[in-house]
Amino acid sequence: MTEAAYFIRDLSVILLAAALAGYCCKRLSLSPIVGYLGAGLFIGTPEVTFIYVVDEERIHLLSQIGVIFLMFSIGLGIQLKRLKALGLSAVIATVLIAFLLLTIIRAGAGLAGISAIEGLFFAALFMVSSSAIIGKVLQEMSMAHERSGRLAMGITLLEDFVAIALITFLGSLVAYEAPDSSGGVEVLKSLGLLGGFVILVLIAGLLIIPRVFHKISKTHSHELEAIFIGGLLFLMAILSVYAGYSFALGAFLCGLIIAETRQLPFVERAFSGMKDVFAAVFFVAIGMSIQISVIPSALHWILLGTLICLILRPLLATVSLLLLCEDSRTSIRTGLSVSPIGEFSFIIAGMGVASGVIPERFQVIAVGVSLLTSLIAPVLMARSEGIANWFSRPRSQFWMESIAAYRKIWGDFGKRQQTSILWRLLRFRILQVIVQVLFISALLVFANPIYHAVENSSQEAGHDWLIPVLPYYWFVVSVLILIPLVALWRNVNAVSMIIAESFARKTRRRATVQKGLIFVFRVLTTLLLFFWLINFLPYETVRGWMLAVLGVVIAASLWIGWRRFIRWHSDMEIALHETLSEHKEFSTSAQHWAQARQGWGISLHEFQLPDRFKAAGQTLSQLALRKRTGATIVSVERQGFPVSHPGPQTHLYPGDELLLMGNSKQVTAAIEILNQEDSEISDQNLDSVVMESMLIKEQSPIVGKTLAQLNWPRLFGAQVAAIRRGDSVEQSPAPNWVMQTGDELLIICSDATLGEIQKTIEPQEP
C-alpha cells in the first residue's frame, strides 16, 4: 500500500478505537477521555494487539491539530465579561492553590534530589485541573448550580489561564535550552513578555475581528463564516509560534476573542464536530506515546501523584477558600471537586518529554494520575456532602469564636475597600495604565523580530532595494504607538490630579499645594515614561541621525494631531466597551434557582431534548411534567439564547436545553419522559421539498370544495402557493377559495406526498 493508504488506515483505526472505548466509558458513567487514553495505549502497543498504528509521525501531526481545536474550544468557554461573575474568591483561591502547589512540590522535589527543571515540570502537572472531567462529573451529580459546584467550575476555568502561562513559560525555557535559567529575573521577563503579547493580541483582536465577522455575517453565508473562523484560528496559532510561544496560546486567545462576538452560538455548533474528532485523536495519540515497559518503573510516581491530587489539591483549595471566609461545607465540597487533572497536564508533559529535558516517565505519570483521579473523583464528589458535614461539626467554642472574629475582620476590611473614595477613583485608571504599558511594551518588543524577519526574507529573495528603506519602518512603529501613548499620558495625568487633590484637600493653601503636587507628579511620570521608552530603542538598526528625526516626527505628530489621537483613543475604548458588553440575557428564573443551597433535598439538572423528541411542539402545560413527576422546568435555552420567563404556554422543541429542578427521583422520572423519542417523526427536510403544478379536471372530487375543507397542510404537509384561473393568478389564496374545473394549482410538498395529492385530485371512475 502507499503511504497515503497507511495513513488513512491508521486514522480509521484510531477513530474507531476511540469511538468503541468512549462508548464503553459512557456506559460505565466515566469520562470518554479515559476511553481515548486506553484506546491509545492498546492500539499503540504491537505486543498486545495485531491492529496497531504504523505511521505515528503523521498521527502526531493530527494530534497537534487536536491541541489547536481543544484550546480553541476552551477559550470559547471562557468569556472575558463573565470572569467578574466568578467572584473574587475564585480568583484569589486559584492563585493561592497554584502558588502553594508550586512551592510545596518543588521544595519536595529538591529535597528528594530531583533537578530544578524536573521539579518544575512535575509541579506543573498538578497545578491545573481538568475542566472537561470536572464539568461532566458536576453535571451528572447535579452540583453544577450549587455554590460549591460554581466555585469549582470557576477555579478550574481560571486554572486554564494558569496552564497557558505555564505552557508558555516552560516552552520558553525549552526553546532557549536553558534549564538552569529558572531564576526570578528570567521568570519575570518571560511572564512580562507573555502578558504584553496577550494584551496586544486581545486588544487588536477585540477591535478588529468582531467587526470583520459582522461584515461577513451580512452575506448570510454560514459557509464563509466557518471558513473565516477556521483560517483565523490557524493564523493566530502560527503567529503565536512566530512570537516564540506555542500553538496552544494562539488557539486559546482566538477562542477568547470569538467568545465575545454575537456569532458565538454558531461557532460552537460549527466547530463542535471537528473539535471532537481531532481532540479524540489528540488523546489517543497521548495514550499511544506511553510505553508499557515504562509503566512498572513509574507506578510509585503515579501513586504519589494521585495522592497529591486527592489529598493535597483538595486540602489547599479548602484552606484557600476558608481564608477567604467561605463557609466550611462549601469549601470542603469545592476542594473535593477540583482533584482530577487532564488535558493540560498531557500537553505540559508531552512538551517536556519531546524536548528531552524530562524523562519519558513524566508522560506515563500524567496519564496514570489522570486515569485514577477520573475514576476516584466521582466517588469523592458523591460523598462530598457527608464528608463536609463531618468536618464542619463544631469542635470547640474557642475555634468557633476565632472563626467568627476572623470573618468579622475580613468583612470590615472589604467594606473599607468598597467605601474608600480614593481607591474607587483610582482602581480603574491604574488598571488602564497597566494594560497600556503592557500593550506598548509588546508593540515595541515584537517590532524588532518583525524587522529582522522582513530583513532576512528580503535578503533571501534578492530584494536588495528594500534594505536601505527598512530603517524607516521605525517611523511607522512610532506613529502606531502614539495613540496608546497619548492614552497612557492622559491616564497618568488623571491619576496625578486625583492623588494631588486627595493630599491637598486638608491643607490650608489647598490650590497652591494641589498645583505643586500635580507639577511634581507630571515631572516624575514624564521622566519614568522617558526612561521606560528608551529601553526599547533599536540602537542596532537605527542610526543616530534617525533618532533625532524620529523625535521631531513624534513631537510634530503630537502637536498637530493631539486632539485626533484623543478622539481615536475614545473611539477604540467605545468599541471595546461595546464588544465586551454584548452578552446573553440570562433567564431571571434560572438565576433565582441557581442560588439553591445544600440541605434542601433539591438539585438542578441540565438536560438537552433529543432530536426526535416525542412531545415536540407541545407547551409546558400540555406536557404536564410537574404534575406527572413533581419536577419543574425553571429555564429553557434555545440555540444558545434563553427563553425569557418560561411559562405554561412555552413550547418545547428538539435541541432545547432545560434546567430541571427537583429531588433525584423526580428529576430521574422527568428525564425518562423527556428522553422518549417518536419513531414516526418525518425525516422530511428542505432537500426533499418540491414545487409542482396540477390541473383540476372535470369530475375531480375536489371541485366545489374550499382549501379549508381540503385541509392539505394537516393531511399531507402541503401548501397551495398559487392558483391560475384563466389569465389571472391568485398568490397565497385564502382558505375560503373554492376549487373549479380548469384551475391550475401550484403545490409545495415533499416527494413522498406528491403522489397522494395527485390521487386526491384525479377524477373518480364512474
C-alpha atoms as one frame of an Amber mdcrd trajectory, in Angstrom:
protein
   0.000   0.000   0.000   1.024   3.606  -0.470   1.898   5.980   2.395  -1.457
   7.696   1.977  -3.250   4.347   2.327  -1.313   3.522   5.514  -2.144   6.954
   6.887  -5.875   6.545   6.184  -5.807   3.062   7.717  -4.108   4.382  10.850
  -6.615   7.208  11.159  -9.556   4.819  10.803  -8.094   2.526  13.484  -7.640
   5.475  15.857 -11.148   6.880  15.405 -12.914   3.506  15.601 -10.913   2.500
  18.671 -11.701   5.877  20.284 -15.419   5.505  19.482 -15.569   1.973  20.930
 -13.629   2.864  24.081 -15.626   6.086  24.522 -18.902   4.144  24.227 -17.773
   1.683  26.908 -16.840   4.543  29.232 -20.200   6.230  28.655 -21.978   3.035
  29.680 -19.835   2.943  32.820 -20.533   6.659  33.542 -16.878   7.561  33.023
 -15.349  10.411  31.077 -14.721   9.446  27.419 -11.201  10.838  27.861 -10.431
   7.742  29.923 -11.519   5.596  26.991  -9.472   7.575  24.478  -6.327   7.184
  26.565  -6.962   3.467  26.995  -7.584   3.041  23.277  -4.301   4.779  22.502
  -2.420   2.539  24.925  -3.977  -0.532  23.295  -3.504   0.249  19.597  -0.099
   1.837  20.176   1.392  -1.376  21.545   2.029  -4.017  18.843   2.876  -6.566
  21.564  -0.751  -6.735  22.746  -2.747  -6.218  19.519  -2.432  -7.055  15.853
  -4.255  -3.807  14.938  -1.727  -1.114  15.612  -0.730   2.250  14.159   2.164
   2.325  11.690   2.724   5.986  10.853   2.966   7.587  14.295   4.593  10.775
  12.969   1.571  11.756  10.919  -0.767  10.871  13.755   1.334  13.168  15.949
   0.736  15.906  13.372  -3.021  15.353  13.625  -2.742  15.424  17.416  -1.200
  18.900  17.160  -4.267  19.976  15.187  -6.275  18.413  18.006  -4.430  20.617
  20.515  -5.380  23.680  18.462  -9.083  22.776  18.383  -9.060  21.742  22.051
  -7.534  25.050  23.186  -9.899  26.931  20.868 -12.933  25.273  22.468 -11.596
  26.001  25.974 -11.182  29.664  25.004 -14.752  29.730  23.657 -15.995  28.603
  27.058 -14.311  31.496  28.902 -15.924  34.844  28.191 -13.906  37.817  29.418
 -17.012  39.683  30.517 -18.036  36.694  32.665 -14.769  36.472  34.628 -16.063
  39.108  37.032 -19.102  36.938  37.740 -16.838  34.175  39.079 -16.182  36.323
  42.122 -13.038  37.428  43.880 -12.989  34.242  45.966 -12.449  32.020  42.915
  -9.692  34.275  41.537  -7.708  34.543  44.777  -8.230  30.846  45.563  -6.885
  29.869  42.140  -3.753  31.967  42.625  -3.208  30.597  46.148  -3.659  26.974
  45.058  -1.231  27.345  42.153   1.371  29.170  44.254   1.202  26.742  47.188
   1.307  23.674  44.941   4.303  25.048  43.043   6.142  25.860  46.272   5.416
  22.609  48.127   6.052  20.231  45.211   9.237  21.990  44.060  10.545  22.004
  47.638   9.754  18.321  47.997  11.402  17.531  44.664  14.504  19.465  45.671
  14.775  17.575  48.973  14.396  14.296  47.055  17.377  15.188  44.860  15.358
  15.901  41.688  16.766  18.565  39.358  15.203  22.026  39.271  13.748  21.670
  35.764  12.245  18.240  36.525  10.789  19.564  39.764   9.247  22.487  37.890
   7.633  20.204  35.282   6.471  17.762  37.969   4.780  20.587  39.892   3.208
  21.924  36.704   1.456  18.572  36.102  -0.673  19.054  39.231  -1.293  22.811
  39.126  -4.120  22.583  36.588  -7.299  20.527  36.894  -9.347  19.135  34.015
 -12.328  21.367  33.222 -13.748  18.704  30.877 -13.800  15.951  33.519 -14.884
  18.203  36.398 -17.669  19.805  34.372 -19.021  16.398  33.338 -18.985  14.991
  36.871 -20.572  18.124  38.363 -23.323  17.929  35.771 -24.007  14.250  36.449
 -24.008  14.854  40.212 -26.426  17.809  39.797 -23.893  20.033  41.579 -23.260
  22.478  38.733 -25.733  25.044  40.103 -24.783  24.815  43.764 -22.348  27.267
  45.329 -19.626  24.607  45.654 -20.073  23.487  42.048 -19.972  27.029  40.721
 -16.809  27.754  42.712 -15.221  24.529  41.444 -16.008  25.404  37.823 -14.762
  28.949  38.382 -11.468  27.682  39.785 -10.932  25.118  37.024 -11.688  27.701
  34.324  -9.297  30.207  35.879  -6.687  27.457  36.102  -6.807  27.342  32.298
  -5.097  30.757  32.367  -2.517  29.336  34.780  -1.966  26.470  32.341  -1.444
  28.797  29.382   1.123  30.774  31.397   2.857  27.535  32.411   2.947  26.178
  28.865   4.346  29.450  27.571   6.956  29.813  30.297   8.088  26.183  30.182
   8.140  26.341  26.392  10.409  29.397  26.601  12.801  27.510  28.885  12.878
  24.623  26.432  13.319  26.896  23.401  16.181  28.814  24.992  17.797  25.499
  26.023  18.460  26.941  29.445  17.095  24.540  32.066  19.016  26.350  34.809
  17.617  29.763  33.917  14.566  29.447  36.148  15.647  32.286  38.399  13.446
  35.185  39.345  14.713  37.524  36.621  14.042  35.038  33.815  10.625  34.173
  35.251   9.566  37.815  35.453  10.933  38.566  31.980   9.136  35.628  30.344
   5.848  36.299  32.138   6.100  40.023  31.369   6.575  39.345  27.663   3.720
  36.850  27.774   1.444  39.439  29.388   2.368  42.017  26.769   1.755  39.582
  23.910  -1.618  38.527  25.318  -2.728  42.146  25.825  -1.534  43.077  22.328
  -3.393  40.214  20.644  -6.570  40.591  22.711  -6.932  44.343  22.201  -6.177
  44.153  18.471  -8.425  41.124  18.086 -11.347  42.593  20.045 -11.161  45.765
  17.955 -10.873  44.124  14.533 -12.238  40.562  14.472 -15.839  41.207  15.702
 -16.274  43.900  13.058 -14.876  41.752  10.255 -17.034  38.845  11.419 -20.070
  41.140  11.440 -19.371  42.205   7.841 -19.082  38.591   6.699 -22.257  37.616
   8.559 -24.197  40.134   6.449 -23.682  37.803   3.458 -25.894  35.282   5.329
 -23.441  32.555   4.339 -22.543  30.253   7.212 -20.052  28.609   4.899 -17.991
  31.812   4.621 -18.213  32.436   8.353 -16.928  28.940   9.167 -14.088  29.250
   6.638 -13.101  32.650   8.044 -13.008  31.356  11.627 -11.028  28.274  10.599
  -8.438  30.362   8.761  -8.257  32.855  11.636  -7.740  30.044  14.156  -4.748
  28.580  12.332  -3.360  32.060  11.572  -3.351  33.042  15.242  -1.817  29.677
  16.175   1.085  30.151  13.757   1.540  33.819  14.749   1.910  32.636  18.325
   4.689  30.276  17.202   6.419  33.108  15.313   6.281  35.144  18.533   8.154
  32.364  20.339   5.179  30.695  22.009   3.118  27.555  21.349   0.180  26.719
  19.072  -1.957  26.372  22.195  -1.615  30.046  23.184  -2.742  31.403  19.804
  -5.694  28.995  19.606  -6.731  29.835  23.174  -6.619  33.592  22.500  -8.617
  33.117  19.289 -11.310  31.335  21.309 -11.357  34.143  23.882 -11.891  36.739
  21.149 -14.588  34.792  19.286 -16.386  34.229  22.608 -17.057  37.989  22.729
 -18.876  38.060  19.367 -22.571  37.658  18.666 -21.793  34.649  16.463 -20.584
  32.512  19.391 -23.525  30.016  19.284 -22.959  29.420  15.553 -19.198  28.944
  16.013 -19.747  26.443  18.829 -22.123  24.421  16.644 -19.983  24.654  13.512
 -16.754  23.502  15.156 -18.088  21.057  17.747 -17.840  18.012  15.478 -14.399
  18.901  14.164 -13.172  19.602  17.689 -14.494  16.270  18.950 -12.759  14.304
  16.171  -9.353  15.968  16.456  -9.477  16.103  20.263 -10.111  12.351  20.284
  -7.080  11.904  18.003  -5.033  14.005  20.445  -5.965  11.928  23.493  -5.453
   8.658  21.615  -2.026   9.907  20.494  -1.194  10.632  24.156  -2.074   7.046
  25.026  -0.023   5.773  22.071   3.029   7.637  23.345   3.042   5.530  26.521
   5.439   2.607  26.503   4.121  -0.312  28.564   7.663  -1.172  29.587   7.962
   2.180  31.379   4.787   1.754  33.464   6.246  -0.522  36.208   9.071   1.914
  36.948   6.590   4.800  37.182   3.954   3.127  39.394   5.196   4.693  42.636
   5.260   8.120  40.929   1.689   7.571  39.712   0.559   6.708  43.247   2.373
   9.765  44.618   0.750  11.997  42.004  -2.677  10.512  42.773  -2.207  11.294
  46.464  -1.222  14.868  45.558  -4.433  15.257  43.557  -6.740  13.552  46.040
  -5.278  14.972  49.263  -3.000  17.961  48.689  -5.074  19.734  45.999  -8.388
  19.456  47.923  -6.655  20.468  51.157  -5.065  23.576  49.640  -8.305  24.526
  47.872 -10.271  24.141  51.106  -7.778  26.176  53.131  -7.659  28.910  50.461
 -11.442  29.256  50.426 -11.628  29.204  54.235  -9.106  32.052  54.328 -11.484
  33.953  52.040 -14.344  33.412  54.511 -16.273  30.818  52.536 -18.242  28.530
  54.861 -16.560  25.237  55.715 -19.088  22.960  53.985 -18.818  24.838  50.698
 -15.018  24.997  50.941 -14.645  21.257  51.556 -17.058  20.274  48.779 -15.313
  22.642  46.364 -11.902  21.250  47.293 -13.042  17.670  46.700 -14.384  18.699
  43.272 -11.122  20.036  41.798  -8.962  16.916  42.145  -8.846  15.420  38.578
  -6.093  16.502  36.180  -6.300  16.128  32.416  -5.634  17.716  29.059  -3.223
  20.480  30.097  -1.117  18.050  32.104  -0.723  15.902  28.974   0.392  18.911
  26.938   2.907  20.007  29.575   4.357  16.507  29.973   4.471  15.919  26.215
   6.275  19.210  25.660   8.938  18.361  28.247   9.439  14.780  27.018   9.653
  15.834  23.355  12.313  18.430  24.193  14.336  15.904  26.182  14.513  17.973
  29.388  12.455  15.460  31.413  12.341  11.639  31.243   9.613   9.670  29.483
   8.056   8.555  32.760   6.523  12.037  33.185   4.129  11.291  30.308   3.204
   7.990  31.980   2.692   9.799  35.313   0.319  12.360  33.759  -1.791   9.706
  32.036  -1.822   7.344  35.010  -2.790  10.025  37.521  -5.485  11.352  35.186
  -6.991   7.866  34.808  -7.000   7.191  38.560  -8.370  10.609  39.538 -11.066
  10.340  36.858 -12.189   7.062  38.448 -11.982   8.194  42.087 -13.184  11.813
  41.764 -16.880  10.938  41.098 -16.906   8.779  44.256 -15.405  11.609  46.325
 -17.814  14.173  44.909 -20.814  11.908  45.518 -19.818  11.632  49.175 -18.634
  15.227  49.495 -21.717  16.389  51.402 -21.286  13.721  54.070 -17.549  14.426
  54.338 -18.199  18.171  54.571 -20.861  17.674  57.277 -18.495  15.547  59.371
 -15.595  18.009  59.172 -17.892  21.007  59.716 -19.130  19.871  63.109 -18.277
  22.419  65.835 -15.147  21.222  67.655 -14.665  23.815  70.381 -16.072  27.131
  71.492 -12.661  28.797  71.108 -12.377  27.586  67.495 -15.861  28.847  66.570
 -15.248  32.237  68.204 -11.898  32.592  66.395 -13.522  31.883  63.030 -16.295
  34.401  63.735 -13.737  37.074  64.712 -11.683  36.406  61.564 -14.753  36.717
  59.337 -15.702  39.977  61.002 -12.208  41.436  60.404 -12.275  40.302  56.771
 -15.761  41.725  56.275 -14.798  45.077  57.793 -11.719  45.219  55.545 -13.833
  44.551  52.473 -16.306  47.238  53.439 -13.497  49.767  53.914 -12.142  48.867
  50.476 -15.530  49.480  48.923 -16.121  52.747  50.735 -12.637  54.196  50.076
 -13.361  57.045  47.659  -9.717  57.381  46.621  -9.409  53.693  45.772 -12.683
  53.673  43.862 -11.489  56.626  41.781  -8.021  55.195  41.132  -8.531  51.463
  40.584  -9.934  51.689  37.049  -7.283  54.222  35.983  -4.479  52.130  37.452
  -5.754  49.042  35.629  -5.831  51.007  32.374  -2.253  52.230  32.956  -1.028
  48.656  33.494  -2.783  47.403  30.359  -1.474  50.300  28.249   2.107  49.837
  29.492   1.950  46.136  28.599   0.379  46.910  25.220   3.011  49.499  24.224
   5.820  47.312  25.553   4.558  44.379  23.491   4.357  46.543  20.357   7.951
  47.673  20.813   9.326  44.276  21.836   7.781  42.372  18.938   8.518  45.129
  16.411  12.211  44.196  16.430  11.729  40.492  15.489   9.363  41.556  12.708
  12.021  43.937  11.385  14.687  41.207  11.330  12.279  38.688   9.761  11.490
  41.097   6.905  15.189  41.900   6.523  16.188  38.224   6.297  13.413  37.357
   3.861  14.379  40.352   1.669  17.985  39.194   1.520  16.992  35.616   0.710
  14.610  36.784  -2.030  17.224  39.121  -3.528  15.247  42.322  -2.881  18.321
  44.439  -2.142  16.457  47.675  -2.869  14.365  47.097   0.292  17.342  47.005
   2.698  18.094  50.791   2.728  14.388  51.543   3.180  13.843  49.194   6.123
  15.122  51.536   8.893  12.217  53.878   8.089   9.979  51.073   9.341  10.539
  52.529  12.810   8.766  55.737  11.804   5.643  53.647  11.168   6.048  51.912
  14.548   6.405  55.305  16.250   3.151  56.542  14.768   1.378  53.327  15.798
   2.334  53.721  19.456   1.324  57.384  19.609  -2.387  56.641  20.187  -1.890
  54.316  23.189   0.948  56.573  24.391  -1.383  59.590  24.441  -3.957  57.489
  26.291  -1.309  56.411  28.795  -0.242  60.022  29.423  -3.841  61.113  29.939
  -4.472  58.330  32.454  -1.235  59.048  34.316  -2.150  62.736  34.393  -5.616
  61.905  35.733  -4.093  59.713  38.472  -1.744  62.568  39.402  -4.629  65.021
  39.686  -6.721  62.638  41.821  -3.837  61.955  44.220  -2.911  65.638  44.420
  -6.496  66.564  45.190  -6.680  63.898  47.898  -3.444  65.035  49.619  -4.108
  68.763  49.274  -7.696  68.647  50.475  -6.841  69.076  54.170  -4.090  71.694
  53.754  -4.560  75.432  54.279  -3.276  76.588  50.874  -5.177  73.918  49.014
  -4.951  75.353  45.466  -1.217  76.093  45.681  -0.350  72.699  47.171  -2.501
  70.935  44.610  -0.803  72.694  41.662   2.629  71.958  43.118   1.871  68.289
  43.617   0.449  67.973  40.097   3.612  69.575  38.687   5.857  67.214  40.655
   3.835  64.150  39.631   3.903  65.197  35.975   7.665  65.704  36.008   8.293
  62.372  37.715   5.934  60.406  35.459   7.378  62.074  32.348  10.873  61.020
  33.386   9.677  57.492  34.135   7.948  57.219  30.764  11.050  58.561  29.010
  13.444  56.107  30.651  10.959  53.299  30.085  10.703  54.026  26.349  14.445
  54.425  25.662  14.968  50.850  26.866  13.093  49.668  23.768  15.028  51.767
  21.228  16.528  49.564  18.454  20.040  51.021  18.631  21.472  48.305  16.379
  19.133  49.096  13.462  18.504  52.841  13.784  21.239  55.386  13.007  21.985
  58.328  15.301  20.583  60.978  12.975  17.367  58.950  12.648  16.783  59.131
  16.401  16.760  62.925  16.224  14.443  62.892  13.204  12.264  60.310  14.980
  11.934  62.600  17.983  10.990  65.548  15.762   8.401  63.456  13.909   6.844
  62.279  17.177   6.775  65.802  18.624   5.251  67.230  15.436   2.658  64.461
  15.271   1.649  65.103  18.872   1.473  68.865  18.303  -0.619  68.596  15.145
  -2.757  65.531  15.894  -3.196  65.612  19.675  -6.972  66.063  19.522  -7.281
  63.496  16.748  -5.306  60.952  18.773  -7.592  61.586  21.727 -10.659  61.047
  19.539  -9.223  57.834  18.069  -8.470  56.537  21.538 -12.014  57.358  22.676
 -13.413  55.521  19.639 -11.271  52.481  20.495 -12.469  52.489  24.112 -16.094
  52.746  22.976 -15.590  49.884  20.502 -14.039  47.681  23.186 -16.810  48.542
  25.622 -19.479  47.663  23.027 -17.786  44.333  22.282 -17.404  43.334  25.910
 -20.888  44.487  26.887 -22.636  42.294  24.320 -23.910  39.454  26.442 -26.718
  36.987  26.581 -29.724  37.807  28.665 -29.942  35.118  31.316 -33.298  33.932
  32.396 -34.186  35.512  35.717 -35.763  32.280  36.856 -32.523  30.413  36.165
 -30.592  32.971  38.160 -33.034  32.622  41.027 -32.942  28.844  41.191 -29.142
  28.785  40.779 -28.915  30.146  44.326 -30.275  26.896  45.781 -28.229  25.662
  48.720 -27.433  22.203  50.003 -29.598  20.560  52.600 -32.969  21.163  50.940
 -33.028  17.842  49.082 -33.446  19.779  45.819 -30.996  19.930  42.939 -30.786
  21.438  39.475 -30.038  19.323  36.412 -29.360  20.401  32.834 -30.888  18.309
  30.050 -30.991  18.670  26.263 -34.091  17.413  24.428 -33.285  14.702  21.840
 -33.566  15.341  18.100 -36.664  13.114  17.812 -38.354  14.453  20.953 -41.768
  12.824  21.093 -43.593  15.821  22.552 -42.022  18.349  20.162 -44.177  21.458
  19.804 -46.155  20.855  22.981 -46.395  23.537  25.650 -45.300  23.074  29.255
 -48.935  22.887  30.327 -49.662  20.147  27.753 -46.583  18.180  28.819 -47.676
  18.465  32.484 -44.240  17.417  33.665 -44.682  18.828  37.173 -47.986  17.051
  37.654 -46.616  13.746  36.369 -43.219  13.724  38.111 -43.013  16.627  40.572
 -40.017  18.087  38.706 -40.164  21.662  37.383 -38.644  23.235  34.267 -37.257
  26.544  35.544 -35.306  27.640  32.448 -35.259  26.975  28.703 -32.388  27.825
  26.342 -32.820  27.531  22.562 -29.927  27.755  20.081 -27.758  29.455  22.704
 -30.409  32.061  23.619 -32.585  31.856  26.760 -36.372  31.868  26.544 -37.283
  34.615  28.991 -39.665  33.672  31.787 -40.820  30.216  30.559 -44.474  29.751
  31.458 -47.294  27.275  30.811 -47.583  28.416  27.157 -43.861  27.975  26.382
 -43.343  25.418  23.594 -40.573  22.815  23.665 -38.596  21.747  20.613 -35.758
  19.281  19.893 -32.357  20.639  20.936 -33.764  22.857  23.705 -31.629  22.879
  26.850 -33.726  22.657  30.006 -32.914  23.361  33.635 -34.856  20.868  35.768
 -35.490  21.324  39.482 -36.476  18.599  41.920 -35.145  15.791  44.062 -33.193
  12.939  42.491 -36.250  10.700  41.948 -38.307  13.500  40.406 -35.520  14.562
  38.052 -34.866  10.954  37.008 -38.571  10.427  36.219 -38.710  13.696  34.263
 -35.639  12.779  32.197 -37.200   9.403  31.384 -40.254  11.181  29.943 -38.242
  13.819  28.091 -35.983  11.150  26.581 -38.864   9.456  24.795 -38.417   9.618
  21.029 -41.003   9.279  18.270 -40.007   6.738  15.633 -42.720   8.046  13.290
 -41.375  11.595  13.015 -40.993  12.507   9.370 -37.463  12.720   8.035 -38.531
  15.417   5.576 -36.007  18.196   5.067 -35.579  21.113   2.685 -33.860  18.966
   0.057 -36.977  16.783  -0.334 -39.376  19.701  -0.899 -40.704  20.071  -4.464
 -42.978  22.577  -6.214 -45.320  21.113  -8.837 -48.360  22.331 -10.774 -51.553
  20.204 -11.046 -54.643  20.729 -13.203 -58.162  20.172 -11.834 -60.066  18.172
 -14.458 -63.789  17.521 -14.859 -65.281  15.079 -12.387 -62.463  15.801  -9.901
 -63.676  15.110  -6.350 -62.242  18.423  -5.063 -64.403  20.605  -7.385 -66.645
  22.817  -5.258 -64.560  22.377  -2.123 -62.610  25.123  -0.345 -58.940  24.960
   0.637 -60.026  24.842   4.272 -62.185  21.773   3.552 -59.337  20.010   1.753
 -57.051  20.593   4.800 -53.922  19.552   2.859 -51.422  21.205   5.261 -52.531
  18.877   8.039 -53.157  15.750   5.952 -50.130  15.886   3.663 -47.939  18.748
   4.919 -48.594  20.537   1.613 -49.262  24.190   0.773 -51.083  25.706  -2.218
 -48.771  28.548  -3.183 -50.840  29.931  -6.096 -53.853  29.187  -8.324 -54.174
  30.120 -12.016 -57.755  30.638 -13.239 -57.895  31.763 -16.831 -55.382  34.573
 -17.301 -55.236  35.625 -13.657 -53.024  34.209 -10.904 -54.016  34.284  -7.239
 -50.938  34.066  -4.975 -51.384  32.693  -1.443 -55.116  32.047  -1.901 -57.413
  32.417   1.104 -58.784  29.335   2.937 -62.305  30.019   1.529 -61.138  29.760
  -2.110 -63.493  27.350  -3.982 -61.955  24.859  -6.445 -63.315  24.917 -10.035
 -62.728  22.804 -13.135 -59.734  24.100 -15.101 -57.962  25.628 -12.103 -54.192
  25.008 -12.107 -52.679  24.643  -8.647 -49.033  25.347  -7.698 -48.382  22.979
  -4.797 -45.390  22.818  -2.422 -44.928  19.425  -0.783 -42.485  16.563  -0.344
 -41.667  13.846  -2.853 -43.397  11.264  -0.696 -46.762  13.080  -0.546 -46.811
  14.308  -4.152 -48.357  11.062  -5.433 -51.022  11.020  -2.711 -52.144  14.561
  -3.556 -52.255  13.604  -7.251 -54.599  10.708  -6.423 -56.843  13.081  -4.475
 -57.181  15.427  -7.457 -57.667  12.768 -10.183 -61.270  12.269 -11.367 -63.034
   9.250  -9.900 -64.093   6.475 -12.269 -67.897   6.047 -12.508
